Amino acid sequence: MKRLFILFFLLGSIGVFSQTKKIRVLSSEYSEADEKKYPGATILIGNVKIAHEGATLDCKQALLYKKENLFKALGEVVIEQGDSIIQYSDFAIYNGNTKKATSWGHVEINDKEMKMSTDTLYFDRNEQVLYYQSGATITDKKNTLKSTEGTYFLKEKKFSAKSKVTVVNPDNFLESDHLDYYTNTSLAYLYGPSTITNLKDSTKIYSERGFYDTNTEVSYFVKRAKLFLKDRTVEADSLYYDKRKGFASATNRIKVIDTIQNMVTKGNYAELFEQKDSLFIIDRAVAISIHEKDSMYVHGDKILVTGKPEERIVRIFNNVKIFKSDLQGKCDSIHTSQVTGLTRMFKNPILWSGKSQITGDSIQLLSDKETNKLDSLRVLRNAFMIQKDSLAEDDYNQIKGRNIYGKFIDNELKTMLVKGNAESLYHNRNDDTQKLETITKEIASDIEFTLENNEIAQTKYFKKSEGKTFPPSEFPQNEKKFKGFIWRGDEQPLVMEDIFKKDASEAQNTPTPKKENKAVTKAKEQLSEEQKKKNVLEEYNFKRE
């Protein structure tokens, strides 16, 4: 049985060997043999030309090893494979059994799509693959590609380039550790840390996986994507960018940094229009104003930022909540002008400052345009401020009037002026025992308060008309709360994450997710299809190694 197996093995080997075609010499001006110097070789000199399975090789001098089916060429070497490629070099070795060639010395190769130059090139004719390991430059009708290592797949017209890769054209400069580039479409697929720099306006994109169309300047990235614009930086899990249209779409863990206005916007879906100077963001959307020691977070279902850097308008719509360590708020929508520094809160607005709850028909906050610090507060029409007595369940200090005007110092509310039809109700406790001693009710044209540690420290009345102080037991129970009193303490965001919690009424009005842009969907499909092809490349590289 063992002998029979050996016999079949030998017959199979002979069959395979017999199918290997020999290298044929088509022309040579002179030939000779020198067994001492070149044992087993035929020396060919002058206009040497050979042929082997659809390819020809020309050179000045050569050694042909017929037994090994091996050809060594010297001087003005030209390899042609049909009408697909022409290769030039100083030296070459071609193995007719393996159909593999190694060329070195001023190597240059041309096909219909590109031109490549390198020092040493390997050509596997069975797989129709060229590869280099000592640097190469590839030029096509659009770009110039350079890399330390690379593989060119002739059938697919694809370069897989690694280590110090650059792709350059008059408009853009791409740097990468690893990319695939198609010479027939000028598409680049990125598989490592990569940066694309626009040479006209210095716009940059960084990513570690995605694709880039060098013809249309459309790109789509899915790993650590960052877009660096003139006045904004966009970071996201995935990012689509059309440079010529000035349109970007980002998805998941988005962070948009306004480098001029010192503001950060976050969310899970965003669209940016450069030419319109606008940004739209939804899904856990939050705008963050950066302060020296404390930042303000404003969340809403939708955030729209428009205008040039010095003229930004921020609009936040539906279920708006605000959190700052010493100031919180809630309303239906907000409008902020970075030209005037004015923020306006609309529809049932409310603020909490320290222990104070502040409400009114309209609430406005004014910030210093230079420092971005809070400067002043306006509560217009039906202004109402409430402080819950911490030592009693149902006792509340209250201030009410037509309007309230407040002043911030170092982002803390320090003074408040109640202007018009001012009323106050205050529970007075003993400083030492904290026992409730009296309850004072005052009515005046205007009332001014000074606050310390977010509590009322001094009170000043203007045009006082009437007021009375009662012992607690004698204060009328039906006057404990002013008209319009509503305590909303359970709505107050106590920590930053609370701004994302939905109230019962808000949960019913959750916005429908925005439908994905068709161009973005197409880009996703294109990248997915390329990944399937990438698996074939990795399999070939594994076999080669």
VOFIRO-466804 format. One line per 5 residues: number of its first residue (from 1); their letters; for each residue y negated, z negated, x of C-alpha. Coordinates in Angstrom, 1 decimal, always signed. Each point is the difference from the previous one (the first is absolute). Example, Ala and Ser with C-alpha at 12.3 -4.5 7.8 and 13.67 -1.06 7.14 Angstrom:
2
1 = as = +4.5:-7.8:+12.3; -3.4:+0.7:+1.4
This chain:
545
1 = mkrlf = +0.0:+0.0:+0.0; -2.3:-0.9:+2.8; +0.6:+3.3:+1.8; -0.6:+1.9:-3.3; -3.4:-1.7:-0.3
6 = ilffl = -1.0:+0.9:+3.5; +1.0:+3.6:-0.6; -2.2:+0.2:-3.1; -2.9:-1.6:+1.9; +0.3:+2.5:+2.8
11 = lgsig = +0.2:+3.0:-2.4; -3.0:-1.3:-1.9; -2.0:-0.4:+3.2; +0.9:+3.5:+1.1; -1.0:+1.3:-3.4
16 = vfsqt = -3.4:-1.7:+0.2; -0.5:+1.1:+3.6; +0.9:+3.6:-0.8; -2.6:+0.0:-2.8; -2.8:-0.8:+2.5
21 = kkirv = -1.7:+3.2:+1.0; -0.7:+0.7:+3.7; -3.5:+0.6:+1.4; -0.5:+3.7:+0.4; -2.1:+1.5:+2.8
26 = lssey = -2.1:+2.9:-1.4; -1.9:+0.9:+3.2; -0.6:-0.9:+3.6; -1.3:+1.9:+3.0; +2.4:-1.7:+2.5
31 = seade = +3.0:-2.3:-0.2; +2.1:-1.7:+2.6; +2.2:-3.0:+0.6; -0.3:-2.7:+2.7; +2.9:-2.4:-0.4
36 = kkypg = -1.1:-2.2:+2.8; -3.5:-0.6:-1.4; +0.6:+0.5:-3.7; +3.7:-0.5:-0.6; +1.2:+1.7:-3.3
41 = atili = -3.4:+1.6:-0.6; -1.2:+3.6:-0.3; -3.5:+0.4:+1.5; -2.2:+2.3:-2.1; -3.4:+1.2:+1.4
46 = gnvki = -2.8:+2.1:-1.5; -0.7:+0.5:-3.8; +3.0:-2.0:-1.0; +0.8:+0.0:-3.7; +2.9:-1.7:-1.8
51 = ahega = +1.0:-0.3:-3.7; +1.9:-2.7:-1.9; +0.5:-0.2:-3.8; -3.3:+1.3:-1.2; -2.2:-1.1:+2.9
56 = tldck = -1.0:+1.6:+3.2; -1.3:-1.4:+3.3; -2.1:+1.8:+2.6; -0.8:-1.2:+3.5; -0.6:+1.1:+3.6
61 = qally = +3.1:-1.6:+1.6; +3.1:-1.8:-1.4; +3.4:-1.5:+0.6; +2.7:+0.8:-2.5; +3.1:-2.2:-0.1
66 = kkenl = +2.4:+2.0:-2.0; +2.8:-2.5:-0.1; -2.3:-2.8:-1.2; -2.0:+2.5:-2.2; -3.1:-1.4:+1.6
71 = fkalg = -3.2:+1.8:+1.0; -2.8:-1.3:+2.3; -3.3:+1.9:+0.0; -2.9:+0.0:+2.4; -3.4:+1.6:-0.2
76 = evvie = -1.9:+1.3:-3.0; +2.7:-1.1:-2.4; -0.2:+1.3:-3.6; +2.3:-1.1:-2.8; -0.1:+1.9:-3.3
81 = qgdsi = +1.9:-0.9:-3.1; -0.3:+2.9:-2.5; -3.5:+0.1:-1.4; -0.2:-3.8:-0.4; -1.1:-1.3:+3.5
86 = iqysd = -1.0:+1.1:+3.5; +0.2:-2.5:+2.8; -1.5:+0.3:+3.5; +0.7:-2.3:+3.0; +0.5:+0.0:+3.8
91 = faiyn = +3.6:-1.1:-0.1; +2.8:-0.3:-2.6; +3.7:-0.9:-0.3; +1.9:+1.4:-3.0; +3.5:-1.1:-0.9
96 = gntkk = +1.8:+2.6:-2.1; +2.7:-2.4:-1.1; -2.3:-2.6:-1.5; -2.9:+2.5:-0.7; -2.4:-2.4:+1.5
101 = atswg = -2.9:+0.8:+2.4; -2.1:-2.1:+2.3; -3.3:+1.6:+1.2; -2.6:-1.5:+2.3; -3.1:+1.0:+1.9
106 = hvein = -3.0:+1.3:-2.1; +2.1:+0.2:-3.1; -1.7:+1.8:-2.9; +1.6:+0.9:-3.4; -1.4:+2.1:-2.8
111 = dkemk = +1.2:+0.7:-3.6; -1.9:+1.3:-3.0; -1.5:-3.4:-0.8; -0.8:-1.6:+3.3; -0.3:-0.1:+3.8
116 = mstdt = +1.4:-2.8:+2.1; -0.4:-0.8:+3.7; +1.9:-2.7:+2.0; +1.5:-0.7:+3.3; +3.6:-0.3:-1.1
121 = lyfdr = +1.6:+1.2:-3.2; +3.5:-0.3:-1.5; +1.3:+2.6:-2.4; +3.1:-0.6:-2.2; +0.7:+3.4:-1.6
126 = neqvl = +2.9:-1.3:-2.1; -2.4:-2.4:-1.8; -3.0:+2.2:+0.5; -1.9:-2.9:+1.5; -2.4:-0.3:+2.9
131 = yyqsg = -0.9:-3.3:+1.6; -2.1:-1.4:+2.8; -0.3:-3.4:+1.7; -2.8:+0.5:+2.5; -3.0:+0.9:-2.2
136 = atitd = -0.9:+3.3:-1.8; -2.9:+1.7:-1.7; +0.5:+1.9:-3.2; -2.7:+2.3:-1.5; +0.1:+1.7:-3.4
141 = kkntl = -2.6:+1.7:-2.1; -1.5:-3.3:-1.1; +0.8:-2.8:+2.5; +0.9:-1.0:+3.5; +2.7:-2.5:+0.3
146 = ksteg = +0.9:-2.0:+3.1; +2.7:-2.6:+0.6; +2.2:-1.6:+2.7; +3.3:+0.7:-1.8; +0.8:+2.4:-2.8
151 = tyflk = +2.5:+2.2:-1.8; -0.7:+3.3:-1.6; +2.3:+1.2:-2.8; -0.2:+3.8:-0.1; +1.3:+0.6:-3.5
156 = ekkfs = -2.3:-2.7:-1.6; -3.0:+0.8:+2.3; -0.2:-3.7:+0.5; -1.0:-2.1:+3.0; +1.1:-3.6:+0.2
161 = akskv = -2.3:-1.5:+2.6; +0.1:-3.4:+1.6; -2.0:-2.1:+2.4; -3.8:+0.6:+0.5; -0.2:+2.7:-2.7
166 = tvvnp = -3.3:+1.7:-0.8; -0.8:+2.8:-2.5; -3.4:+1.4:+0.5; -2.2:+2.7:-1.8; -3.8:+0.5:-0.3
171 = dnfle = -0.2:-2.5:-2.9; +2.5:-2.8:+0.7; +1.8:-1.9:+2.8; +3.4:-1.6:-0.8; +1.7:-2.5:+2.2
176 = sdhld = +3.5:-1.3:-0.6; +3.1:-1.5:+1.5; +2.3:+2.2:-2.0; -0.5:+2.9:-2.5; +1.6:+3.1:-1.3
181 = yytnt = -2.2:+3.1:-0.1; +0.7:+3.3:-1.7; -1.5:+3.1:+1.7; +0.3:+2.2:-3.1; -1.8:-2.4:-2.4
186 = slayl = -2.0:-2.2:+2.5; +1.3:-3.1:-1.7; +0.5:-3.2:+2.0; +2.3:-2.8:-1.1; -0.7:-3.3:+1.8
191 = ygpst = +2.6:-2.6:+0.9; -1.8:-2.4:+2.3; -3.4:-1.5:+0.6; -2.4:+3.0:-0.5; -3.8:+0.5:-0.2
196 = itnlk = -1.8:+3.0:-1.3; -3.7:+0.3:+1.0; -2.4:+2.5:-1.6; -2.0:+1.5:+2.9; -3.0:+0.8:-2.2
201 = dstki = -0.7:-3.4:-1.7; +2.3:-2.4:+1.9; +2.0:-0.9:-3.2; +3.3:-1.5:+1.1; +3.4:-0.5:-1.7
206 = yserg = +2.7:-2.3:+1.4; +3.6:-0.2:-1.2; +3.6:-0.5:+1.2; +1.6:+2.4:-2.5; -1.2:+2.9:-2.1
211 = fydtn = -1.0:+3.7:+0.2; -3.1:+1.9:+0.8; -0.8:+3.6:-0.9; -2.2:+1.4:+2.8; -0.9:+3.0:-2.1
216 = tevsy = -1.4:-1.8:-3.1; -0.7:-3.4:+1.7; +2.0:-1.7:-2.7; +2.1:-3.0:+1.1; +2.3:-2.6:-1.6
221 = fvkra = +1.1:-3.2:+1.7; +2.5:-2.7:-1.0; +0.0:-2.6:+2.8; -3.0:-2.0:+1.2; -2.5:+2.6:-1.1
226 = klflk = -3.7:-0.5:+1.0; -2.9:+2.4:-0.7; -3.1:-0.6:+2.0; -3.1:+1.6:-1.6; -3.6:-0.3:+1.0
231 = drtve = -0.8:-3.1:-2.0; +3.4:-1.0:-1.4; +3.6:-0.8:+1.2; +2.9:+0.5:-2.4; +3.4:-1.7:+0.6
236 = adsly = +3.0:+0.4:-2.2; +3.8:+0.2:-0.2; -0.4:+3.7:-0.9; -3.0:+2.3:+0.4; -0.8:+3.6:-1.1
241 = ydkrk = -3.1:+1.6:+1.5; -1.5:+3.4:-0.5; -2.6:+0.3:+2.7; -1.7:+3.2:-1.4; -0.4:-1.4:-3.5
246 = gfasa = -0.9:-3.4:+1.3; +2.6:-1.6:-2.3; +2.4:-2.9:+0.8; +2.6:-1.7:-2.2; +1.6:-3.2:+1.1
251 = tnrik = +2.9:-2.1:-1.3; +1.1:-3.6:+0.4; -1.6:-2.8:+2.1; -3.2:+2.0:+0.3; -2.9:-1.4:+2.0
256 = vidti = -3.3:+1.9:+0.0; -2.5:-1.5:+2.5; -3.7:+0.9:-0.4; -1.2:-0.3:+3.6; -3.7:+0.2:-1.0
261 = qnmvt = -0.1:-2.3:-3.0; +2.5:-2.5:+1.4; +2.2:+0.3:-3.1; +3.7:+0.4:-0.5; +1.7:+1.5:-3.1
266 = kgnya = +3.7:-0.5:-0.6; +2.6:+1.2:-2.6; +3.1:+2.0:-0.4; -1.3:+3.4:-1.0; -3.3:+1.6:+1.1
271 = elfeq = -1.8:+3.4:+0.1; -2.9:+0.7:+2.3; -2.4:+3.0:-0.3; -2.0:+0.4:+3.2; -2.5:+2.6:-1.3
276 = kdslf = -0.8:-2.2:-3.1; +0.0:-3.2:+2.1; +2.3:-1.6:-2.6; +3.0:-2.3:+0.1; +2.3:-0.7:-3.0
281 = iidra = +2.6:-2.8:+0.3; +2.4:-1.7:-2.4; +3.1:-2.2:-0.2; -0.9:-3.5:+1.3; -3.4:+1.4:+1.0
286 = vaisi = -2.3:-2.4:+1.7; -3.4:+0.4:+1.7; -0.7:-2.5:+2.8; -3.5:-0.7:+1.3; +0.3:-1.3:+3.5
291 = hekds = -2.2:-3.1:+0.8; -0.3:-2.0:+3.2; +2.2:-2.9:-1.1; +1.1:+0.9:-3.5; +0.8:+3.2:-1.8
296 = myvhg = -0.4:+1.0:-3.7; +2.9:+1.6:-1.7; -0.6:+2.0:-3.2; +3.0:+1.4:-1.9; +0.1:+2.4:-3.0
301 = dkilv = +2.4:+2.5:-1.5; -2.1:+2.8:+1.6; -2.5:+0.2:+2.8; -2.4:+2.9:+0.6; -2.2:+0.2:+3.1
306 = tgkpe = -2.6:+2.8:+0.1; -3.0:+1.0:+2.1; -0.9:+0.4:+3.6; +0.5:-2.9:+2.4; -3.5:-1.4:-0.5
311 = erivr = +0.0:+0.6:-3.7; +3.5:-1.2:-1.1; +0.6:-0.8:-3.7; +3.1:-2.1:-0.8; +1.3:+0.0:-3.5
316 = ifnnv = +2.9:-2.2:-1.0; +1.5:+0.5:-3.5; +2.1:-2.1:-2.3; +1.3:-3.5:+0.4; -2.3:-0.8:+2.9
321 = kifks = +0.5:-3.3:+1.9; -1.9:-1.4:+3.0; +1.1:-2.4:+2.7; -2.0:-1.7:+2.7; +0.7:-3.5:+1.3
326 = dlqgk = -3.1:-1.3:-1.6; -0.6:+2.6:-2.8; +2.4:+1.5:-2.5; -0.6:+2.3:-3.0; +1.4:+2.2:-2.8
331 = cdsih = -1.3:+2.8:-2.2; +1.0:+3.4:-1.4; -1.8:+2.1:+2.6; -2.4:-0.2:+3.0; -2.6:+2.3:+1.5
336 = tsqvt = -1.3:-0.6:+3.6; -2.7:+2.0:+1.7; +0.0:-0.4:+3.8; -3.5:+1.6:+0.0; -1.5:-3.0:-1.9
341 = gltrm = +2.7:-2.6:+0.7; +0.3:-0.6:-3.8; +3.3:-0.7:-1.7; +0.1:+0.0:-3.8; +2.8:-1.5:-2.1
346 = fknpi = +0.6:+1.4:-3.5; +1.8:-1.1:-3.2; +0.7:-3.7:-0.4; -0.8:-0.8:+3.7; +0.6:-3.5:+1.5
351 = lwsgk = -0.5:-1.6:+3.4; +1.4:-3.2:+1.5; -2.0:-1.5:+2.8; +1.4:-3.3:+1.3; +0.5:-2.1:-3.1
356 = sqitg = -2.4:+2.1:-2.1; +1.0:+2.6:-2.6; -2.8:+2.5:-0.7; +0.0:+2.5:-2.9; -2.6:+2.4:-1.6
361 = dsiql = -0.3:+3.4:-1.6; -0.6:+1.5:+3.4; +0.5:-1.4:+3.5; -1.6:+1.5:+3.2; +0.6:-0.9:+3.6
366 = lsdke = -2.5:+1.1:+2.7; +1.2:+0.3:+3.7; -2.1:+0.3:+3.1; +0.5:+3.7:+1.1; -0.2:-0.9:+3.7
371 = tnkld = +2.3:-3.0:+0.2; +2.1:+0.7:-3.2; -0.4:-3.7:-0.9; -0.6:-1.1:-3.6; -3.7:-0.4:-0.6
376 = slrvl = -0.6:-0.8:-3.7; +1.5:-0.2:-3.5; -1.2:+1.1:-3.4; +1.6:-1.0:-3.3; -1.8:+1.9:-2.7
381 = rnafm = +0.0:-0.8:-3.7; +2.0:-3.0:-1.4; +0.3:-1.5:+3.4; +2.4:-3.0:+0.0; +1.2:-2.2:+2.9
386 = iqkds = +2.8:-2.6:-0.5; +1.4:-2.7:+2.4; +3.1:-1.9:-1.0; -0.2:-3.8:+0.5; +2.8:-0.6:+2.4
391 = laedd = +0.6:-3.5:-1.3; +0.1:+0.8:-3.7; +2.2:+2.4:-1.9; -2.6:+1.2:-2.5; -3.4:-0.6:+1.6
396 = ynqik = -2.0:+2.9:+1.3; -3.4:+0.2:+1.7; -1.8:+3.0:-1.6; -3.1:+2.2:+0.7; -1.1:+2.7:-2.4
401 = grniy = -3.0:+2.3:-0.2; -1.2:+3.6:-0.5; +0.5:+0.9:+3.7; +1.2:-1.7:+3.2; -1.2:+0.9:+3.5
406 = gkfid = +1.8:-1.3:+3.0; -0.6:+0.1:+3.8; +2.7:+0.1:+2.7; -0.4:-1.4:+3.5; +2.8:+0.9:+2.4
411 = nelkt = +2.0:+1.3:-2.9; -0.2:-3.3:-1.9; -1.8:-0.4:-3.3; -2.8:-2.5:+0.8; -2.6:+0.2:-2.9
416 = mlvkg = +0.1:+1.1:-3.6; -2.9:+0.6:-2.4; +0.7:+0.1:-3.8; -2.8:+2.1:-1.4; -0.8:-0.2:-3.8
421 = naesl = +1.3:-2.3:-2.7; +1.7:-2.2:+2.6; +2.4:-2.8:-1.0; +2.0:-2.4:+2.1; +2.7:-2.6:-0.7
426 = yhnrn = +1.0:-2.2:+2.9; +2.4:-2.9:+0.3; -1.3:-2.7:+2.4; +2.5:-2.1:+1.9; -0.5:-3.0:+2.2
431 = ddtqk = +0.0:+1.1:+3.7; +2.2:-2.9:+1.1; +2.4:-0.5:-3.0; -0.1:+3.5:-1.4; -0.2:-1.6:-3.5
436 = letit = -1.8:+2.1:-2.6; -3.2:-1.8:-0.8; -2.2:+2.4:-2.0; -0.1:+3.6:-1.4; -3.3:+1.8:+0.2
441 = keias = -1.1:+3.0:-2.1; -3.2:+1.8:+0.8; -1.8:+3.0:-1.5; -2.7:+1.8:+2.0; -1.6:+3.4:+0.5
446 = dieft = +1.5:+0.3:+3.5; +2.4:-2.2:+2.1; +0.5:+0.2:+3.8; +3.1:-1.4:+1.7; +0.7:-0.7:+3.7
451 = lenne = +3.7:+0.0:+0.9; +1.8:-1.7:+2.9; +3.7:+0.5:+0.6; +0.1:+2.1:-3.2; -1.3:-3.0:-2.1
456 = iaqtk = -3.4:-0.6:-1.6; -2.0:-2.2:+2.3; -3.5:+0.2:-1.5; -1.5:+1.2:-3.3; -3.5:+1.1:-0.8
461 = yfkks = -1.3:+0.7:-3.5; -3.0:+2.3:-0.9; -2.0:-0.5:-3.2; +2.4:-2.7:-1.2; +0.0:-0.2:-3.8
466 = egktf = +2.7:-2.6:-0.8; +2.9:-1.9:+1.5; +2.0:-3.1:-0.5; +2.5:-2.1:+1.9; +2.9:-1.6:-1.9
471 = ppsef = +2.6:-2.6:+0.8; +3.3:+1.8:-0.1; +1.1:-1.8:-3.2; -3.1:+1.1:-1.9; +0.0:+3.7:+1.0
476 = pqnek = +0.6:+2.2:-3.1; +3.5:+1.5:+0.2; -1.2:+3.3:-1.6; -2.5:+0.5:+2.8; +2.4:-0.3:+2.9
481 = kfkgf = +0.1:+3.8:+0.3; -2.8:+2.4:-0.3; +0.2:+3.0:-2.3; +2.0:+2.8:+1.6; +2.0:-2.4:+2.2
486 = iwrgd = +3.3:+1.5:+1.3; +1.8:-1.6:+2.9; +2.0:+2.7:+1.9; +1.3:-2.0:+2.9; +3.6:+1.3:-0.5
491 = eqplv = -1.4:+3.6:+0.8; -1.4:-1.0:+3.4; +1.7:+1.6:+3.1; +0.7:-3.0:+2.2; +1.5:+2.0:+2.9
496 = medif = -0.4:+3.6:+1.0; +3.3:+1.1:-1.4; -1.0:-1.2:-3.4; -2.3:+3.1:-0.4; +3.1:+2.1:-0.4
501 = kkdas = +1.5:-2.1:-2.8; -0.2:+1.6:-3.4; -1.2:-2.0:-3.0; +1.8:+0.7:-3.3; -2.7:+2.3:-1.3
506 = eaqnt = -0.1:+1.9:+3.4; +3.7:+0.6:+0.1; -0.2:+2.0:-3.2; -2.6:+2.3:+1.5; +1.7:+0.8:+3.3
511 = ptpkk = -1.1:+3.5:+1.1; +2.4:+2.9:+0.1; +0.8:+0.9:+3.6; -1.8:+3.1:+1.1; +2.1:+3.2:+0.2
516 = enkav = +0.6:+1.1:+3.6; -1.9:+3.0:+1.3; +2.1:+3.2:+0.0; -0.8:+0.7:+3.6; +1.2:-3.5:+1.0
521 = tkake = +3.3:+0.5:-1.9; +0.5:+3.3:+1.8; -0.7:-1.6:+3.4; +2.6:-2.7:-0.7; +2.6:+2.6:-0.9
526 = qlsee = -0.8:+2.0:+3.1; +0.4:-3.0:+2.3; +3.3:-1.0:-1.7; +1.5:+3.5:+0.5; -1.0:+0.0:+3.7
531 = qkkkn = +1.8:-3.3:+0.5; +3.3:+1.7:-1.1; -0.6:+2.6:+2.7; -0.8:-2.7:+2.5; +3.5:-1.4:-0.4
536 = vleey = +1.4:+3.3:+1.3; -2.2:-0.2:+3.1; +1.1:-3.5:+0.8; +3.6:+1.1:-0.3; -0.5:+2.8:+2.5
541 = nfkre = -1.8:-2.3:+2.5; +2.8:-2.5:-0.2; +2.6:+2.8:+0.8; -2.2:+1.2:+2.9; -0.3:-3.4:+1.5
